[in-house]
């Protein structure tokens, strides 16, 4: 495979048009963006750990991650306004396809006892989300440089509003879905 973007252009588009019976190529589903996010949880008060999580996520994504701040104070969660609550990065275009290829080919096969990602991660609007339990499956992460192991959420946003079309798109791109259900 030369690259996931060219694979989409040359192979996937034709199969999608045929299987979904879509005549207009502008209506074919495509991936618009991928959002990687990490919730701070118990580490929200320690800014050094938050910086470390942001650096790790930046390494994984290939693009600078931003630390998200709370917009309001919530006494029940002991959160104050402008307090760090997470880290996120939004990927588009070439970086997005590079990350997706790395996820499919390198990272997911490194998960212990991996049987595929769940098919139930669709939101009803054609977007797919799933989580990873730790960031160590990515080859860029240096074990000695991380302060805490954390998971990360991956949201794949598509141009379609149909879960069925989005599933077909992701399946043709090579996302390893779990067998059954």
C-alpha positions in Angstrom: 0.0 0.0 0.0 1.5 3.3 -1.1 -0.5 5.3 1.5 -3.9 5.2 3.0 -5.0 8.3 1.1 -4.1 7.0 -2.3 -5.6 3.6 -1.3 -8.9 5.4 -0.5 -8.8 7.3 -3.8 -7.9 4.2 -6.0 -9.6 1.3 -4.3 -12.1 2.2 -1.7 -14.1 4.9 -3.6 -15.0 2.5 -6.4 -16.0 -0.3 -4.0 -18.1 2.2 -1.9 -19.9 3.5 -5.0 -20.7 0.0 -6.1 -21.8 -1.4 -2.7 -23.7 1.6 -1.5 -25.2 2.3 -5.0 -24.0 6.0 -5.0 -23.7 7.6 -8.4 -22.4 11.0 -7.4 -18.8 10.8 -6.3 -19.2 13.9 -4.1 -21.7 12.0 -2.0 -19.3 9.1 -1.2 -18.4 8.9 2.5 -15.0 10.0 3.6 -13.1 10.6 6.8 -13.1 14.3 7.7 -11.1 14.3 10.8 -9.8 12.2 13.7 -9.8 13.5 17.3 -7.5 12.0 19.9 -8.3 13.0 23.5 -7.1 12.1 27.0 -9.2 13.0 30.1 -7.1 14.2 33.0 -8.9 12.5 35.8 -6.9 12.5 39.1 -3.9 14.2 37.4 -5.8 17.4 36.7 -4.1 19.3 39.5 -0.5 18.3 38.5 0.5 20.5 35.6 3.8 18.6 35.1 1.9 15.4 34.4 -0.5 17.3 32.1 2.4 18.6 30.1 3.9 15.1 29.9 0.5 13.7 28.6 0.4 16.5 26.0 3.9 15.7 24.9 3.1 12.0 24.6 -0.1 12.7 22.6 1.9 15.1 20.4 4.4 12.4 19.6 1.7 9.9 18.8 -0.3 12.2 16.6 2.6 14.0 14.9 0.9 17.3 15.6 0.9 19.6 18.7 -1.7 18.6 21.3 -3.5 21.3 23.4 -4.4 21.1 27.1 -8.1 21.8 27.5 -9.3 24.0 30.4 -12.6 23.9 32.4 -15.0 26.6 31.3 -16.9 26.5 34.6 -16.2 25.6 38.2 -18.0 22.4 39.4 -17.8 21.9 43.1 -19.0 18.3 43.0 -15.9 17.3 41.0 -13.5 19.7 42.7 -12.9 21.5 39.4 -12.2 25.2 39.2 -12.6 27.5 36.2 -9.5 27.5 33.9 -8.2 24.2 35.5 -6.7 21.6 33.1 -9.2 18.8 32.5 -7.7 17.0 29.5 -5.6 17.0 26.4 -6.7 16.8 22.7 -5.5 17.0 19.2 -7.5 17.1 15.9 -6.0 15.6 12.8 -6.9 16.4 9.3 -5.7 15.6 5.7 -2.3 13.9 5.4 -1.5 13.7 9.1 -4.9 12.1 9.7 -4.3 9.4 7.1 -0.7 8.8 8.4 -2.0 8.3 11.9 -4.8 6.0 10.8 -2.4 3.8 8.8 0.0 3.7 11.8 -3.0 2.7 14.1 -4.2 -0.1 11.8 -0.8 -1.5 10.8 1.4 -1.0 13.8 -0.5 0.0 17.0 -3.6 -2.2 17.1 -1.7 -5.5 16.4 0.5 -4.7 19.5 -2.6 -4.9 21.8 -2.5 -8.0 23.9 -5.2 -10.5 23.1 -6.6 -8.2 20.4 -9.7 -9.5 18.7 -10.8 -6.3 16.9 -12.4 -3.1 17.8 -16.1 -3.1 18.8 -18.8 -2.5 16.2 -20.9 -0.7 18.8 -18.8 2.5 18.8 -21.0 4.3 16.2 -23.0 7.3 17.4 -26.0 7.1 15.1 -24.6 10.0 12.9 -21.9 8.1 11.0 -19.0 8.8 13.5 -17.0 6.1 15.2 -15.3 6.3 18.6 -13.3 3.8 20.6 -10.7 3.9 23.4 -7.3 2.4 24.0 -6.3 1.4 27.5 -2.7 2.6 27.3 -0.5 4.7 25.1 2.5 2.4 25.1 1.3 0.5 22.0 2.5 3.3 19.8 6.2 3.0 18.7 7.0 6.7 19.2 6.4 6.5 22.9 9.6 6.1 24.9 8.8 4.2 28.1 11.3 6.1 30.2 9.9 9.5 29.3 6.3 9.0 30.5 5.3 9.8 34.0 1.9 7.9 34.0 0.3 5.4 31.7 -3.0 6.6 30.4 -5.5 5.6 27.8 -6.7 7.7 25.0 -10.0 8.1 23.1 -10.1 8.1 19.3 -13.0 9.6 17.4 -13.2 9.2 13.7 -15.6 11.7 12.1 -17.0 10.9 8.7 -18.9 12.9 6.1 -21.9 10.6 6.1 -24.9 10.6 8.5 -25.4 6.8 8.2 -23.7 4.3 10.5 -24.0 1.6 7.8 -22.1 3.7 5.3 -19.5 4.8 7.8 -19.0 1.1 8.9 -18.5 0.1 5.2 -16.0 2.9 4.7 -13.9 2.0 7.8 -14.1 -1.7 7.0 -12.8 -1.1 3.5 -10.0 1.1 4.8 -8.9 -1.8 7.0 -10.1 -1.1 10.5 -10.1 -4.5 12.2 -13.6 -4.9 13.6 -14.4 -7.7 16.0 -16.1 -10.7 14.4 -19.7 -11.5 15.4 -22.4 -9.1 16.5 
